[in-house]
Amino acid sequence: MSEPDAPARRLGRMLSDPRALAAVVVATWVTVEFLVRRRGTPLLADAVGSGEGADMLLLAITFPTLAVLAATIGRWSGIGPDRWRYELSPGAVAGGIVGVVAYFALLLTFAVVYVFTVGVPSVPTPAGGAETAVWVVPTLLLVNGVIVPIAEELAWRGVVQTALVDAYGPALGIAVTAGAFVAKHVVVDLGAPTFRFVSLVVIAVVLGLLRHRYGTASSTIAHLGINLLATGIAVV
């Protein structure tokens, strides 16, 4: 064995453990997304005149890049396209649609219970004076509604969940993936209000169950539907 080959071989042996593979993908994603959004977005915002628009422009580049990196690491470790499960069957499509309905139904139920038990949460009043640039709304819909869910499903359900289910079995593997997915959003967003946190838990569990039952195509359909509807409601 030549000396230059030694680090590559050690890395290959490490990534052959599905737990290590998942940890590397998750740590890389969280670190890169955090740095891009916390350091890169403010810099680009000055150039484009919109913090939200700058965030979406950077995510449009960062998320597909991270998804390709996760897929590449997965292939090195035996989790290739044949294991991502992108079968577009009638069951997968129907499951994805049911997942969208289930997500919003569960959130609505939580909202009703929360209002009756705790009260109506206070909503911060947006500061006036600044108008949203025309290009920001379609960019939000394209990036947050389409690019983000496609990229996240490949990395988080296609690669990470596959690895963790291999390591821990379906129940614990899905739970750990969901927990990591929720934690990623909380870390990158520097926290999460109650309703946001609950929505993250619900979507993480729904997508994890869909991925396990019907494949990543089904969880991607659900994620697309949820993000498009949620983003559309937010920008109206």
C-alpha positions as CSV (number, residue, x, y, z in Angstrom):
1,M,0.0,0.0,0.0
2,S,1.5,3.3,-1.1
3,E,1.6,6.1,1.5
4,P,-0.8,8.5,-0.5
5,D,-3.4,5.7,-0.5
6,A,-3.4,5.3,3.2
7,P,-5.7,8.3,4.1
8,A,-8.1,7.3,1.3
9,R,-8.3,3.8,2.6
10,R,-8.8,4.9,6.2
11,L,-11.6,7.2,5.1
12,G,-13.1,4.4,3.1
13,R,-13.0,2.1,6.1
14,M,-14.6,4.8,8.3
15,L,-17.4,5.5,5.9
16,S,-18.2,1.7,5.6
17,D,-19.8,2.1,9.0
18,P,-23.3,3.5,8.2
19,R,-23.3,5.5,11.5
20,A,-20.1,7.3,10.5
21,L,-21.4,7.9,7.0
22,A,-24.6,9.5,8.4
23,A,-22.6,11.6,10.9
24,V,-20.3,12.9,8.2
25,V,-23.1,13.9,5.9
26,V,-25.1,15.5,8.7
27,A,-22.1,17.4,10.1
28,T,-21.0,18.6,6.7
29,W,-24.5,19.8,5.7
30,V,-25.1,21.6,9.0
31,T,-21.7,23.3,9.0
32,V,-21.8,24.5,5.4
33,E,-25.4,25.6,5.6
34,F,-24.8,27.5,8.8
35,L,-21.8,29.3,7.4
36,V,-23.4,30.1,4.1
37,R,-26.6,31.5,5.7
38,R,-24.9,33.3,8.6
39,R,-21.9,34.7,6.8
40,G,-22.7,34.6,3.1
41,T,-26.3,35.9,3.1
42,P,-25.5,39.3,4.8
43,L,-22.7,39.9,2.3
44,L,-24.8,39.1,-0.7
45,A,-27.8,41.0,0.7
46,D,-26.0,44.3,0.3
47,A,-25.4,43.6,-3.4
48,V,-29.0,42.4,-4.3
49,G,-30.9,44.6,-1.9
50,S,-32.8,41.8,-0.1
51,G,-31.8,39.6,2.7
52,E,-34.5,37.0,1.9
53,G,-33.6,37.0,-1.8
54,A,-29.9,36.7,-1.0
55,D,-30.6,33.7,1.2
56,M,-32.6,32.0,-1.5
57,L,-30.0,32.6,-4.2
58,L,-27.3,31.1,-2.0
59,L,-29.5,28.1,-1.1
60,A,-30.1,27.5,-4.8
61,I,-26.4,26.8,-5.2
62,T,-25.6,25.3,-1.8
63,F,-28.3,22.7,-1.4
64,P,-27.9,20.9,-4.7
65,T,-24.1,20.9,-4.1
66,L,-24.5,19.4,-0.7
67,A,-27.0,16.9,-2.0
68,V,-24.5,15.8,-4.7
69,L,-21.8,15.6,-2.1
70,A,-24.0,13.4,0.2
71,A,-24.9,11.2,-2.8
72,T,-21.2,10.8,-3.7
73,I,-20.3,9.9,-0.1
74,G,-23.2,7.4,-0.1
75,R,-22.0,5.8,-3.3
76,W,-18.5,5.3,-1.9
77,S,-20.1,3.5,1.0
78,G,-22.5,1.2,-0.9
79,I,-25.6,3.5,-0.7
80,G,-26.0,4.2,-4.4
81,P,-29.0,5.0,-6.6
82,D,-30.3,1.5,-6.3
83,R,-30.8,2.1,-2.6
84,W,-32.2,5.7,-2.7
85,R,-35.5,4.2,-3.9
86,Y,-36.9,6.7,-6.4
87,E,-39.6,4.4,-7.7
88,L,-42.4,6.6,-9.1
89,S,-45.3,4.1,-8.6
90,P,-49.0,5.0,-8.1
91,G,-48.5,4.0,-4.4
92,A,-45.6,6.4,-4.0
93,V,-47.5,9.3,-5.6
94,A,-50.6,8.6,-3.5
95,G,-48.5,8.3,-0.4
96,G,-46.9,11.6,-1.1
97,I,-50.3,13.3,-1.5
98,V,-51.6,11.7,1.7
99,G,-48.4,12.9,3.4
100,V,-49.2,16.5,2.5
101,V,-52.7,16.3,3.8
102,A,-51.6,14.5,7.0
103,Y,-49.0,17.2,7.6
104,F,-51.4,20.1,7.4
105,A,-54.1,18.2,9.3
106,L,-51.7,17.5,12.2
107,L,-50.5,21.1,12.3
108,L,-54.1,22.4,12.2
109,T,-55.0,20.1,15.1
110,F,-52.0,21.3,17.1
111,A,-52.9,24.9,16.4
112,V,-56.4,24.5,17.6
113,V,-55.3,22.7,20.8
114,Y,-52.6,25.3,21.4
115,V,-55.0,28.3,21.0
116,F,-57.6,26.7,23.4
117,T,-55.0,25.7,26.0
118,V,-52.4,28.4,25.8
119,G,-53.9,31.3,23.8
120,V,-53.2,33.0,20.5
121,P,-49.4,33.4,20.2
122,S,-48.1,36.9,19.6
123,V,-47.0,37.6,16.0
124,P,-44.3,40.3,15.5
125,T,-45.5,43.2,13.4
126,P,-43.3,43.6,10.3
127,A,-41.3,46.8,10.2
128,G,-42.6,49.1,7.6
129,G,-40.8,51.1,5.0
130,A,-39.2,48.4,2.9
131,E,-41.0,46.7,0.0
132,T,-40.2,43.2,-1.2
133,A,-38.5,43.3,-4.6
134,V,-40.5,41.8,-7.4
135,W,-38.0,39.0,-8.1
136,V,-37.9,37.7,-4.5
137,V,-41.4,36.1,-4.4
138,P,-40.8,33.8,-7.5
139,T,-37.3,33.1,-6.2
140,L,-38.8,32.0,-2.9
141,L,-41.3,29.7,-4.6
142,L,-38.6,28.1,-6.8
143,V,-35.9,27.7,-4.3
144,N,-37.8,26.9,-1.0
145,G,-40.7,25.2,-2.9
146,V,-38.8,23.1,-5.4
147,I,-35.0,23.1,-5.1
148,V,-34.7,22.7,-1.3
149,P,-37.1,19.7,-0.9
150,I,-35.5,17.8,-3.8
151,A,-32.0,18.3,-2.5
152,E,-32.9,17.6,1.2
153,E,-34.8,14.4,0.3
154,L,-31.8,13.0,-1.6
155,A,-29.4,13.7,1.2
156,W,-31.5,13.2,4.3
157,R,-33.9,10.4,3.3
158,G,-32.1,8.8,0.4
159,V,-28.6,8.7,2.1
160,V,-28.8,9.5,5.8
161,Q,-32.0,7.6,6.6
162,T,-30.9,4.6,4.5
163,A,-27.6,4.5,6.5
164,L,-29.2,4.8,9.9
165,V,-31.9,2.2,9.1
166,D,-29.1,-0.1,8.2
167,A,-27.4,0.6,11.5
168,Y,-30.3,0.7,13.9
169,G,-33.4,-0.8,12.2
170,P,-36.4,1.1,10.8
171,A,-37.9,2.6,14.0
172,L,-34.8,4.0,15.5
173,G,-33.2,4.8,12.1
174,I,-36.3,6.9,11.1
175,A,-36.4,8.5,14.6
176,V,-32.7,9.5,14.6
177,T,-32.9,10.9,11.0
178,A,-36.0,12.9,12.0
179,G,-34.2,14.2,15.1
180,A,-31.1,15.2,13.1
181,F,-33.3,16.9,10.5
182,V,-35.1,18.9,13.1
183,A,-31.9,19.8,14.9
184,K,-30.3,21.0,11.7
185,H,-33.1,23.5,11.1
186,V,-33.0,24.7,14.8
187,V,-29.2,25.2,14.7
188,V,-29.2,27.0,11.3
189,D,-32.2,29.2,12.2
190,L,-30.7,29.9,15.7
191,G,-33.8,28.5,17.4
192,A,-37.4,27.8,16.6
193,P,-40.7,29.1,18.1
194,T,-43.1,26.5,19.4
195,F,-45.2,26.2,16.2
196,R,-42.2,26.2,14.0
197,F,-40.6,23.4,16.1
198,V,-43.7,21.3,16.0
199,S,-44.0,21.7,12.3
200,L,-40.4,20.5,11.9
201,V,-41.1,17.4,14.0
202,V,-44.2,16.6,12.1
203,I,-42.7,17.0,8.6
204,A,-39.6,15.0,9.7
205,V,-41.7,12.1,10.9
206,V,-44.1,12.2,7.9
207,L,-41.2,12.3,5.4
208,G,-39.3,9.5,7.2
209,L,-42.3,7.2,7.3
210,L,-43.1,7.9,3.6
211,R,-39.5,7.2,2.6
212,H,-39.4,3.9,4.5
213,R,-42.8,2.7,3.1
214,Y,-42.9,4.0,-0.4
215,G,-39.4,5.3,-1.2
216,T,-37.6,8.7,-1.6
217,A,-39.8,9.6,-4.6
218,S,-42.8,9.6,-2.3
219,S,-41.2,11.7,0.4
220,T,-40.0,14.1,-2.2
221,I,-43.5,14.5,-3.6
222,A,-44.8,15.2,-0.1
223,H,-41.9,17.6,0.7
224,L,-42.5,19.5,-2.6
225,G,-46.2,19.8,-1.8
226,I,-45.7,20.9,1.7
227,N,-43.0,23.5,0.9
228,L,-44.8,24.9,-2.1
229,L,-48.1,25.3,-0.2
230,A,-46.4,26.7,2.9
231,T,-44.3,29.1,0.9
232,G,-47.2,30.2,-1.2
233,I,-49.3,30.9,2.0
234,A,-46.4,32.8,3.5
235,V,-45.9,35.2,0.6
236,V,-49.6,35.9,-0.1
